[in-house]
Amino acid sequence: MMGTLVCQDCESTITHFEDEKVTVLYGKCHCCSDDNHKEQGK
């Protein structure tokens, strides 16, 4: 089976990983975790 890591801010797929069942985990991608990116959006 496969798991997917999804960005909680922009909802893009970050990576896939092996898991015992189909799983979706949320984190932050490189673009959304960059402080400069956040400041530009304000």
C-alpha positions in Angstrom: 0.0 0.0 0.0 1.0 3.6 -0.3 0.8 6.7 1.9 0.8 10.3 0.7 2.3 13.4 2.4 0.3 16.5 1.5 1.0 20.2 2.3 -1.6 21.5 4.7 -1.4 25.0 3.2 -1.3 24.6 -0.6 -2.6 21.0 -0.7 0.2 19.9 -3.1 1.6 16.4 -2.8 5.0 16.4 -1.1 6.0 12.7 -1.4 4.7 9.2 -1.3 5.8 6.5 1.1 5.2 2.8 1.8 2.7 2.0 4.5 0.5 -0.9 5.6 -2.6 0.9 4.5 -3.6 3.9 2.3 -2.7 6.9 4.4 -2.8 10.7 4.0 -0.5 12.8 6.3 -0.3 16.6 6.4 2.8 18.7 6.7 4.3 21.8 5.0 6.1 21.8 1.7 9.4 23.6 1.2 7.6 26.6 -0.4 5.0 27.1 2.4 7.5 26.6 5.2 9.9 29.3 3.8 9.5 32.5 5.9 10.2 34.7 2.8 7.2 33.1 1.0 4.9 34.0 3.9 6.0 37.6 4.1 5.4 38.1 0.3 1.8 36.9 0.7 1.0 39.6 3.2 
